[in-house]
């Protein structure tokens, strides 16, 4: 078992139905100790939560985006720590990133 990778076989063997359920069941450590920062947008303060989630390399959103991704389309999930995520996608990944890959349709 790779601590930073979940393959399709492991996903299908789980009882999960969505991306977030996969992480809760198979890699809960990816969801622990996430930080919340306040960022300024104009005169407003907005909370920015934890990891960013990418789908086939494109930004999908925050962890809440995983609620809407069915495991039927996921072929793999990889966790990137802060350094690796910053190297791949640039600044703003203090809590790392999660990359979902899907089969081309």
GULO-531795 format. One record per residue (C-alpha): x, y, z. Coordinates in Angstrom, 2 decimals. Layout:
BEGIN
X,Y,Z
...
//
This chain:
BEGIN
0.00,0.00,0.00
1.31,3.42,-1.03
0.50,6.06,1.62
0.10,8.76,-1.05
-1.81,6.79,-3.71
-5.15,4.99,-3.94
-5.67,2.91,-7.08
-8.90,1.87,-8.80
-8.79,-1.63,-7.32
-8.58,-0.30,-3.77
-11.38,2.21,-4.47
-13.71,-0.50,-5.88
-13.00,-2.77,-2.90
-14.11,-0.05,-0.47
-17.70,0.59,0.60
-17.42,4.24,-0.48
-19.74,5.92,-2.99
-18.01,9.30,-3.36
-14.50,10.70,-3.37
-14.79,12.05,0.18
-16.03,8.67,1.45
-13.00,6.99,-0.14
-10.67,9.27,1.78
-12.57,8.88,5.03
-12.43,5.09,4.72
-9.00,4.48,3.16
-6.78,7.50,3.95
-8.34,9.50,6.80
-4.92,10.96,7.62
-5.22,13.03,4.43
-8.16,14.84,6.05
-6.68,15.50,9.51
-5.14,18.64,10.94
-6.17,20.88,8.11
-5.84,24.58,8.64
-8.12,27.48,7.95
-6.68,30.81,6.91
-8.39,34.12,6.50
-7.70,35.73,3.19
-8.75,39.22,2.20
-10.91,39.83,-0.85
-11.56,43.54,-0.97
-13.00,44.59,2.38
-14.20,41.07,3.21
-12.36,38.27,4.99
-12.96,34.86,3.44
-11.94,31.52,4.90
-9.70,29.37,2.74
-9.82,25.71,3.78
-7.17,23.04,3.52
-6.21,21.14,0.44
-7.21,21.95,-3.06
-8.68,19.17,-5.16
-7.70,18.70,-8.79
-9.48,16.58,-11.38
-7.16,15.36,-14.14
-4.87,18.30,-13.38
-7.51,21.07,-13.36
-8.67,22.74,-10.15
-11.99,21.28,-8.99
-12.26,23.10,-5.64
-11.76,22.35,-1.96
-12.37,19.10,-0.11
-16.13,19.66,-0.38
-15.82,19.03,-4.13
-15.08,15.37,-3.35
-18.70,14.96,-2.18
-19.85,15.29,-5.77
-17.46,12.86,-7.46
-18.73,9.31,-7.90
-16.19,6.54,-7.42
-17.42,5.00,-10.68
-15.33,7.50,-12.66
-12.21,7.63,-10.45
-9.20,5.58,-11.55
-6.84,6.90,-8.87
-6.33,9.44,-6.11
-2.96,10.90,-5.15
-2.03,13.12,-2.21
0.63,15.78,-2.70
2.23,17.34,0.35
2.64,21.13,0.45
6.06,21.15,-1.23
5.07,18.80,-4.05
1.74,20.59,-4.63
3.46,23.98,-4.73
6.05,22.67,-7.19
3.33,21.28,-9.47
0.61,23.97,-9.22
2.27,27.01,-7.64
1.68,28.92,-4.41
-1.35,28.47,-2.19
-0.98,24.80,-1.26
0.13,25.02,2.36
-2.03,21.99,3.19
-1.17,20.02,0.09
-3.42,18.90,-2.75
-5.43,15.89,-3.83
-5.42,14.82,-7.47
-8.26,12.68,-8.82
-7.67,10.91,-12.11
-10.42,9.55,-14.29
-10.50,7.47,-17.44
-10.90,9.44,-20.65
-14.39,9.05,-22.04
//
